[in-house]
Amino acid sequence: MELVPLRKEFAQAMLDGGPNNDEVNRFTGTHATFTLEDCEAYIERTLNDPDRYTRAITEDGKYLGEVVLTINPHNRSAGMRIVLWDGFGKGYGSLAIKHVLDHAFHERGLHRVDLEVYDFNDRAIHVYKKLGFREEGRLRDALLWDGVFHDAIVMSVLSTDNI
């Protein structure tokens, strides 16, 4: 597994594996559909945003997903998100998250990284807790999926936590 900067040539693989995949959409709470042009525009925006740190998760050059920090330099904080649609159970998500936490705390001097995860995503919640994230609270009934409401769990890790 390698973490590499996001590149325009990943747009088709991004479209094929993620934004129009029912399981990925459920885990990310995405109701929209996307085109190749949407993926290309997202990559372009990401590459030109100094307050965004994005790494593509790849294996043998194949795009498997991404991990992203959206940085608020004024508060020394960042929101994190990760999407992985291939390579489950190999530790790729954990390695990617460790990388961005290291980048956040040691390269950028941030103090806080937070995320939201839906209450049905037990696998992700387990990984986040293992990596030092703590639950801070819940956004009740934040996602309506197939007629059922789900809570979003807010989690964070601080630079002063023992991770």
C-alpha positions in Angstrom: 0.0 0.0 0.0 1.2 3.5 -0.8 -0.2 6.9 0.0 0.4 9.3 -2.9 -0.8 12.8 -3.8 -4.2 12.7 -5.6 -3.8 12.9 -9.4 -6.1 13.6 -12.2 -5.5 10.2 -13.7 -7.3 8.7 -10.7 -10.6 10.3 -11.7 -12.0 7.3 -13.6 -11.1 4.8 -10.8 -12.6 7.2 -8.3 -15.8 7.3 -10.2 -15.9 3.5 -10.7 -15.1 2.6 -7.2 -16.6 5.2 -5.0 -19.2 7.9 -5.5 -21.7 5.7 -7.4 -21.2 2.6 -5.2 -24.2 1.9 -3.0 -22.2 0.6 -0.1 -19.7 3.5 -0.2 -22.6 6.0 -0.5 -24.3 4.5 2.6 -21.1 4.7 4.7 -20.5 8.3 3.6 -24.1 9.3 3.6 -24.0 10.4 0.0 -27.3 10.7 -1.8 -25.9 12.4 -5.0 -24.6 10.8 -8.1 -21.4 11.9 -9.8 -19.9 12.1 -13.3 -16.3 11.9 -14.5 -16.3 15.6 -14.8 -17.4 16.0 -11.2 -14.5 13.7 -10.0 -12.0 15.7 -12.2 -13.3 19.0 -10.8 -13.0 17.6 -7.2 -9.4 16.6 -7.8 -8.6 20.0 -9.3 -10.1 21.8 -6.3 -8.3 19.6 -3.9 -4.9 20.1 -5.6 -5.3 23.9 -5.4 -6.5 24.2 -1.8 -3.6 24.9 0.6 -5.9 24.0 3.5 -6.6 20.5 2.3 -4.3 17.5 2.6 -5.4 14.6 0.5 -3.6 11.3 -0.1 -4.8 8.6 -2.5 -4.6 5.1 -1.1 -3.1 2.9 -3.7 -1.8 -0.7 -4.2 0.4 -1.4 -7.2 -0.7 1.9 -8.7 -4.4 1.0 -8.4 -6.5 3.7 -6.7 -8.4 2.2 -3.7 -9.6 5.3 -2.0 -8.4 8.4 -0.2 -7.9 10.1 3.1 -8.4 13.8 3.5 -7.7 16.5 6.1 -9.6 19.8 5.7 -7.5 22.1 7.8 -8.6 25.2 9.8 -5.2 26.8 10.5 -6.8 29.5 12.7 -8.0 26.9 15.2 -5.1 24.5 14.6 -7.7 21.8 13.8 -8.8 19.6 10.9 -11.8 17.5 9.9 -10.8 14.1 8.6 -12.5 11.7 6.2 -11.5 8.5 4.7 -13.1 6.3 2.0 -11.8 2.9 1.0 -13.6 0.7 -1.4 -11.1 -2.0 -1.9 -8.4 -3.6 0.3 -10.5 -4.1 3.4 -9.0 -6.1 6.3 -5.4 -5.4 5.2 -4.8 -2.4 7.5 -4.7 0.1 4.7 -7.3 2.4 6.5 -5.3 2.3 9.7 -2.1 3.1 8.0 -3.6 6.0 6.0 -5.1 7.5 9.2 -1.8 7.2 11.1 -0.2 9.0 8.2 -2.6 12.0 8.2 -2.5 12.2 12.0 1.3 12.3 11.9 1.0 15.0 9.2 -1.5 17.0 11.2 0.3 16.9 14.5 3.9 16.9 13.5 4.1 18.7 10.1 1.2 21.2 10.4 1.3 21.7 14.2 -2.4 21.1 14.6 -4.0 20.3 17.9 -7.2 18.6 17.0 -8.5 16.2 14.3 -12.2 15.3 14.2 -14.6 13.3 12.2 -18.1 12.0 11.9 -19.1 8.4 11.4 -22.6 6.9 11.2 -23.7 4.6 14.0 -24.0 1.6 11.8 -20.4 1.7 10.6 -19.0 -0.6 13.4 -15.8 -1.4 11.4 -14.8 2.2 11.1 -15.7 3.0 14.7 -13.5 0.2 15.9 -10.5 1.5 13.8 -11.0 5.1 15.0 -11.1 4.0 18.6 -8.0 1.8 18.1 -6.2 4.8 16.7 -7.0 7.1 19.7 -10.2 8.9 18.6 -12.7 9.4 21.4 -16.4 9.8 21.0 -17.5 13.4 21.8 -21.2 13.1 21.1 -23.9 12.3 18.6 -25.8 14.2 16.0 -29.2 12.5 16.5 -31.0 11.3 13.3 -28.4 13.0 11.1 -28.8 10.6 8.2 -31.9 9.3 6.6 -31.1 6.2 4.6 -33.7 3.9 3.1 -36.4 5.4 5.3 -34.4 4.9 8.6 -32.7 7.7 10.6 -29.2 7.1 11.9 -27.0 9.1 14.3 -23.7 10.6 13.3 -21.0 10.0 16.0 -18.6 12.9 16.5 -15.1 11.7 17.4 -11.8 13.5 17.8 -8.2 13.0 18.8 -5.9 15.7 20.2 -2.2 16.2 19.9 -2.0 15.9 23.7 -3.7 12.5 23.8 -1.5 9.6 24.3 -1.8 7.9 20.9 
